[in-house]
Amino acid sequence: MTWLLFAGGSVLFFTTLNLLQRIIATDSRNERAMAIVFNVIAGIIALILFTLTGSYSTNFKPNHCGIGHSYT
């Protein structure tokens, strides 16, 4: 049942992220520059989380169909 918690958390996180991005972009003088800065910061946070959770260490190899399969 943890997938349900992850799905719910993902919905809440991305909804908050989207609303925050719209609010910040519309209140700034240069909306495009603010969107670029916001996305760069979000990318850096995603890389930090990716590194801290150890997601890069799983042995992920593509199979013959081009679809990945995780061998743990």
Secondary structure, 3 states (H helix, E strand, C coil): CHHHHHHHHHHHHHHHHHHHHHHHHHHCCCHHHHHHHHHHHHHHHHHHHHHHCCHHHCCEEECCCCCEEECC
